[in-house]
């Protein structure tokens, strides 16, 4: 029997109890479990809970539940947030001065799910509207709508976010319309461009390159974060690669604290897949500023190597691509996918056999809580390493 719709003002957003967290994961297994058995699916979560990307309160599960019964297991829907450290660069007023770069708290939103029996009642959209009120600094938000009742309670360890991002598999409009004050003002789409290479049969040697294991990559991210900081300080006011014509701010995650590391164990959990040599990255021996990392997408088959971070100049790009394809080939993987190559590299990729298209899934979307509007903020380094779990 269909459930009756509940007045949205009688609901609020709460940090999930341990029992609600377990219930939220049980609910998602039939749709998201793929080839994993239920025990494996839940075990993957248990393993992920103690990884660097989630531990120490960085991962919070939220539930939309009745105000008068916030711990019920019959909650309306749920989602997750991952607290992150990011950087924001504000363009300099003088061309001779660097941009002003600051660390900022930011969030990744994941695992937005409403059970089939409760869909079509506006619960998920209302949850996403309320989510702004527990992740952002409230001084940066509009007046809370009276029709929604009282704002959610502030939660220790959450809040103070300057921006948040998600990846939508339900189109752009749903999350864009879920703003903190009602319709509009939510997460806006940014570059959703993919370039895919067939791996082919060419095989080169390893001279001039260093293959990197997962542990070796972890040492790279600190250096990569410093590189990002320096590049943000020197980003020009406008560039043909920008989605925003004249950005008022540049926003990005940092790859440290488990953010890049997250993809490898998650993508291979409970599978027999192994990268050849245990290598998940490669770096030029003569130019340490040229490197790439990757994970694997096993579902649906056939598997595809997904580049999570790529740093190269126009001169070194094709050599780096050759090594990435080589890593895939040696591991029995036939295709390589890269997100949001800048135009100069995209042109080189297309000439070298890459096929570039605009995705209609895994749409990167961002909402900004700082001065100005989301539409005036450029999401820098919008690559696959930012992705957590699709929504």
C-alpha positions as CSV (number, residue, x, y, z in Angstrom):
1,X,0.0,0.0,0.0
2,X,1.3,3.4,-0.9
3,X,2.5,5.6,1.9
4,X,0.9,9.0,2.6
5,X,3.0,12.1,2.0
6,X,4.3,13.7,5.2
7,X,4.3,17.5,5.7
8,X,7.8,18.6,5.0
9,X,7.8,21.1,7.9
10,X,7.4,18.1,10.2
11,X,10.7,16.7,9.0
12,X,14.3,17.8,9.6
13,X,17.9,16.7,8.9
14,X,19.7,14.7,11.6
15,X,23.1,13.1,11.9
16,X,22.4,9.4,11.6
17,X,22.6,7.0,14.6
18,X,24.7,3.8,14.2
19,X,21.5,1.9,13.5
20,X,20.3,4.4,10.9
21,X,23.7,4.2,9.2
22,X,23.4,0.5,8.9
23,X,19.8,0.8,7.6
24,X,20.8,3.3,5.0
25,X,23.4,0.9,3.7
26,X,21.0,-2.0,3.7
27,X,18.6,0.1,1.6
28,X,21.1,0.9,-1.1
29,X,22.6,-2.6,-1.7
30,X,19.9,-3.9,-4.1
31,X,20.5,-0.9,-6.4
32,X,24.2,-0.2,-5.9
33,X,25.6,-3.5,-4.7
34,X,26.4,-4.7,-8.2
35,X,28.2,-8.1,-8.1
36,X,28.8,-7.7,-4.4
37,X,27.0,-9.9,-2.0
38,X,25.3,-8.1,0.9
39,X,28.0,-9.1,3.4
40,X,30.7,-7.9,1.0
41,X,28.9,-4.6,0.3
42,X,28.6,-3.9,4.0
43,X,32.2,-5.0,4.6
44,X,33.3,-2.5,2.0
45,X,31.7,0.3,4.0
46,X,33.3,-1.0,7.2
47,X,36.7,-0.9,5.6
48,X,36.0,2.6,4.1
49,X,34.9,4.0,7.5
50,X,38.4,3.7,8.8
51,X,40.2,5.0,5.8
52,X,41.9,8.4,5.9
53,X,39.2,9.9,3.7
54,X,36.5,9.1,6.2
55,X,37.9,8.7,9.7
56,X,38.0,11.2,12.5
57,X,34.5,12.4,11.7
58,X,35.1,13.4,8.0
59,X,32.3,11.1,6.9
60,X,28.8,11.8,8.2
61,X,25.6,10.1,7.2
62,X,22.5,12.3,7.3
63,X,18.8,11.3,7.4
64,X,15.6,13.1,6.8
65,X,13.4,12.1,9.6
66,X,10.4,13.3,11.6
67,X,11.2,16.0,14.2
68,X,9.3,14.0,16.8
69,X,11.1,10.7,16.1
70,X,14.6,11.5,14.8
71,X,16.1,8.1,15.5
72,X,13.5,6.1,13.7
73,X,14.7,3.4,11.2
74,X,11.7,4.4,9.0
75,X,13.4,7.7,7.9
76,X,12.5,9.2,4.5
77,X,16.0,9.3,2.8
78,X,19.6,9.6,3.5
79,X,22.9,11.0,2.1
80,X,26.6,11.2,3.1
81,X,29.0,14.1,3.3
82,X,32.8,13.9,3.3
83,X,34.5,16.9,5.0
84,X,37.5,18.0,3.0
85,X,40.3,20.6,2.9
86,X,40.3,22.7,-0.2
87,X,41.9,25.9,-1.6
88,X,40.2,29.0,-2.8
89,X,42.0,31.6,-5.0
90,X,40.7,35.1,-5.4
91,X,42.0,36.9,-8.5
92,X,44.4,39.7,-7.9
93,X,43.3,43.3,-8.6
94,X,46.8,43.9,-10.1
95,X,48.2,41.8,-13.0
96,X,51.6,42.0,-11.3
97,X,50.4,40.5,-8.1
98,X,49.6,36.8,-7.4
99,X,46.1,35.7,-6.6
100,X,45.2,35.4,-3.0
101,X,45.0,31.7,-2.0
102,X,43.5,30.4,1.2
103,X,42.7,27.0,2.7
104,X,39.0,26.4,3.1
105,X,36.7,23.7,4.5
106,X,34.6,22.0,1.8
107,X,32.4,19.0,1.3
108,X,31.7,16.1,-1.0
109,X,28.1,14.9,-1.1
110,X,27.5,11.2,-1.8
111,X,25.0,8.3,-1.6
112,X,21.8,10.3,-1.9
113,X,19.1,7.6,-1.7
114,X,15.4,7.4,-1.2
115,X,13.8,3.9,-1.0
116,X,11.2,3.2,-3.7
117,X,8.3,3.2,-1.3
118,X,9.0,6.9,-0.4
119,X,9.8,8.3,-3.8
120,X,7.8,11.0,-5.6
121,X,7.1,13.0,-2.4
122,X,9.9,15.6,-2.5
123,X,11.9,14.1,0.3
124,X,15.2,13.9,-1.4
125,X,15.0,17.5,-2.7
126,X,14.1,18.7,0.8
127,X,17.0,16.8,2.3
128,X,19.4,18.5,-0.1
129,X,17.9,21.9,0.7
130,X,18.5,21.3,4.4
131,X,22.0,19.9,3.8
132,X,23.3,23.4,3.0
133,X,22.3,24.4,6.6
134,X,24.5,21.8,8.2
135,X,27.5,22.1,5.9
136,X,27.8,25.8,5.2
137,X,28.5,28.7,7.4
138,X,25.0,30.1,8.2
139,X,26.1,33.6,7.9
140,X,26.5,33.0,4.2
141,X,23.0,31.6,3.7
142,X,19.6,33.3,3.0
143,X,16.8,33.5,5.5
144,X,15.5,30.0,6.4
145,X,12.0,29.6,4.9
146,X,9.3,29.6,7.5
147,X,7.3,27.0,5.6
148,X,10.1,24.5,6.4
149,X,9.7,24.9,10.2
150,X,13.0,25.4,12.2
151,X,16.4,25.0,10.7
152,X,18.3,21.7,11.4
153,X,20.4,21.7,14.5
154,X,24.0,22.5,14.0
155,X,26.2,19.4,14.4
156,X,29.7,19.4,16.0
157,X,32.4,18.7,13.4
158,X,30.2,19.9,10.5
159,X,29.5,23.3,9.0
160,X,31.8,26.2,8.0
161,X,32.0,24.9,4.4
162,X,32.8,27.4,1.7
163,X,31.7,25.1,-1.1
164,X,30.5,21.6,-1.8
165,X,30.5,19.3,-4.8
166,X,28.6,16.2,-6.0
167,X,28.4,14.0,-9.1
168,X,24.8,13.6,-10.4
169,X,23.5,10.5,-12.1
170,X,19.9,12.0,-12.2
171,X,20.7,15.0,-14.5
172,X,21.5,18.6,-13.6
173,X,18.2,20.1,-12.7
174,X,17.4,18.1,-9.5
175,X,20.4,19.3,-7.6
176,X,20.5,22.8,-9.1
177,X,17.0,23.4,-7.9
178,X,17.7,22.3,-4.4
179,X,18.9,25.6,-2.9
180,X,19.1,26.7,0.8
181,X,16.1,29.1,0.4
182,X,13.9,27.1,-2.0
183,X,13.9,26.7,-5.8
184,X,17.3,27.4,-7.4
185,X,20.6,28.3,-5.8
186,X,21.8,24.7,-5.5
187,X,24.6,22.8,-7.2
188,X,25.5,24.0,-10.7
189,X,27.0,21.8,-13.4
190,X,30.6,22.3,-14.5
191,X,32.7,20.5,-17.1
192,X,31.4,17.0,-17.8
193,X,33.9,16.2,-20.6
194,X,35.4,12.8,-21.1
195,X,38.2,11.7,-23.4
196,X,38.5,7.9,-24.1
197,X,41.4,6.1,-25.6
198,X,41.4,2.6,-27.0
199,X,44.5,1.0,-25.5
200,X,45.7,-0.7,-28.8
201,X,48.6,-3.0,-29.1
202,X,51.7,-0.7,-29.2
203,X,54.2,-1.6,-26.4
204,X,57.1,0.7,-25.4
205,X,59.9,0.3,-22.9
206,X,60.0,1.8,-19.4
207,X,63.1,3.9,-19.9
208,X,62.7,7.4,-18.6
209,X,59.6,6.6,-16.4
210,X,59.0,5.4,-12.9
211,X,56.0,3.3,-12.0
212,X,54.3,4.1,-8.7
213,X,52.6,1.8,-6.2
214,X,49.8,3.0,-4.0
215,X,52.2,3.8,-1.2
216,X,54.5,5.7,-3.5
217,X,51.5,7.8,-4.7
218,X,50.6,8.7,-1.2
219,X,54.0,10.5,-0.9
220,X,53.3,12.3,-4.2
221,X,50.1,14.0,-3.0
222,X,51.8,16.4,-0.6
223,X,54.0,17.6,-3.4
224,X,51.0,17.7,-5.7
225,X,49.0,19.9,-3.2
226,X,51.9,22.4,-3.1
227,X,51.9,22.4,-6.9
228,X,48.2,23.2,-6.9
229,X,48.6,26.0,-4.4
230,X,51.3,27.6,-6.5
231,X,49.3,27.2,-9.7
232,X,46.2,28.8,-8.2
233,X,48.3,31.8,-7.1
234,X,49.2,32.3,-10.8
235,X,46.0,31.5,-12.6
236,X,45.1,34.2,-15.1
237,X,41.8,36.1,-14.8
238,X,40.4,34.5,-17.9
239,X,41.4,31.5,-20.1
240,X,39.7,29.5,-22.9
241,X,39.8,26.5,-20.7
242,X,37.5,28.0,-18.0
243,X,33.8,27.3,-17.8
244,X,33.3,30.7,-16.2
245,X,34.3,33.6,-18.4
246,X,35.8,35.9,-15.7
247,X,35.9,34.0,-12.4
248,X,35.5,35.8,-9.1
249,X,37.1,32.8,-7.4
250,X,38.8,29.5,-8.1
251,X,37.8,26.6,-5.9
252,X,39.4,23.1,-5.6
253,X,39.8,20.2,-3.3
254,X,43.3,19.1,-2.3
255,X,44.3,15.5,-3.1
256,X,45.8,14.9,0.4
257,X,44.2,13.2,3.5
258,X,43.1,10.2,1.6
259,X,41.1,12.0,-1.2
260,X,43.1,10.5,-4.1
261,X,43.9,7.3,-2.2
262,X,40.2,6.5,-1.7
263,X,39.6,5.3,-5.3
264,X,42.0,2.3,-5.4
265,X,40.7,0.1,-2.6
266,X,37.1,1.0,-3.3
267,X,37.4,0.2,-7.0
268,X,39.0,-3.2,-6.4
269,X,37.2,-4.4,-3.3
270,X,36.1,-8.1,-3.3
271,X,37.4,-8.5,-6.9
272,X,40.2,-10.5,-8.4
273,X,41.5,-7.6,-10.4
274,X,45.1,-6.4,-9.9
275,X,47.1,-3.8,-11.8
276,X,50.2,-5.3,-13.4
277,X,53.1,-4.8,-11.0
278,X,50.7,-3.3,-8.4
279,X,51.2,0.1,-10.2
280,X,48.6,2.8,-9.9
281,X,50.6,5.7,-11.3
282,X,53.6,6.8,-13.3
283,X,56.0,9.7,-13.2
284,X,58.6,11.0,-15.7
285,X,62.1,10.4,-14.4
286,X,63.5,13.4,-16.1
287,X,60.5,15.7,-15.4
288,X,59.0,14.9,-12.0
289,X,56.2,17.5,-12.8
290,X,54.8,15.0,-15.3
291,X,52.8,12.3,-13.7
292,X,49.4,10.5,-13.6
293,X,47.4,8.3,-11.3
294,X,44.4,6.0,-12.0
295,X,41.8,3.7,-10.6
296,X,39.8,1.0,-12.3
297,X,36.0,0.9,-13.1
298,X,35.0,-2.8,-13.2
299,X,31.3,-2.3,-13.4
300,X,29.7,-2.6,-15.8
301,X,32.2,-4.8,-17.7
302,X,34.5,-4.6,-19.6
303,X,36.8,-2.8,-17.2
304,X,38.1,0.7,-17.9
305,X,41.2,2.5,-16.5
306,X,40.1,5.9,-15.1
307,X,42.7,8.5,-14.8
308,X,42.3,10.3,-11.4
309,X,45.0,12.9,-11.7
310,X,47.1,14.0,-14.7
311,X,49.9,16.6,-14.8
312,X,51.6,17.2,-18.1
313,X,52.7,19.9,-20.5
314,X,51.9,19.9,-24.2
315,X,55.4,18.5,-24.8
316,X,55.1,15.6,-22.3
317,X,51.4,14.8,-22.7
318,X,51.5,12.2,-25.4
319,X,54.4,10.3,-23.8
320,X,52.5,10.2,-20.5
321,X,49.4,8.9,-22.4
322,X,51.5,6.2,-23.9
323,X,52.5,5.0,-20.5
324,X,49.0,5.1,-19.1
325,X,47.8,3.0,-22.1
326,X,50.7,0.6,-21.5
327,X,49.7,0.2,-17.8
328,X,46.1,-0.6,-18.9
329,X,47.3,-3.1,-21.6
330,X,49.5,-5.0,-19.2
331,X,46.6,-5.3,-16.9
332,X,44.2,-6.6,-19.5
333,X,42.2,-3.4,-19.7
334,X,41.1,-2.1,-23.1
335,X,40.1,1.5,-22.6
336,X,41.4,4.6,-20.7
337,X,39.1,7.5,-19.7
338,X,40.3,11.0,-18.7
339,X,38.1,13.8,-17.4
340,X,38.3,17.5,-18.3
341,X,41.5,17.8,-20.2
342,X,42.4,21.4,-20.8
343,X,41.8,22.4,-24.5
344,X,45.4,22.3,-25.6
345,X,45.8,18.7,-24.3
346,X,42.4,17.7,-25.6
347,X,43.4,18.7,-29.1
348,X,46.5,16.6,-28.8
349,X,44.5,13.7,-27.4
350,X,42.0,13.9,-30.3
351,X,44.8,13.9,-32.9
352,X,46.3,10.9,-31.1
353,X,43.1,8.8,-31.4
354,X,41.2,9.9,-28.3
355,X,37.5,10.4,-28.5
356,X,36.1,13.4,-26.6
357,X,32.4,13.8,-25.6
358,X,30.2,15.4,-23.1
359,X,28.9,13.0,-20.5
360,X,25.3,12.7,-19.6
361,X,26.1,10.9,-16.3
362,X,28.5,11.5,-13.4
363,X,27.8,15.3,-13.8
364,X,30.2,17.4,-11.7
365,X,28.1,20.0,-9.8
366,X,29.3,22.7,-7.3
367,X,27.6,25.1,-4.9
368,X,29.5,28.1,-3.5
369,X,28.8,29.8,-0.1
370,X,31.3,32.6,-0.3
371,X,31.0,36.1,-1.7
372,X,29.3,36.3,-5.0
373,X,27.3,33.7,-6.9
374,X,28.1,30.0,-7.7
375,X,27.9,31.0,-11.4
376,X,31.0,33.2,-11.0
377,X,33.2,30.5,-9.4
378,X,35.6,28.3,-11.5
379,X,36.0,24.8,-10.3
380,X,39.7,24.2,-10.8
381,X,41.2,20.7,-11.1
382,X,37.9,19.1,-11.8
383,X,39.3,15.7,-12.4
384,X,38.2,12.2,-11.3
385,X,40.2,12.2,-8.1
386,X,37.6,14.5,-6.5
387,X,34.9,12.0,-7.1
388,X,33.7,10.0,-4.1
389,X,30.5,8.2,-4.6
390,X,27.9,9.0,-7.2
391,X,24.6,10.5,-6.2
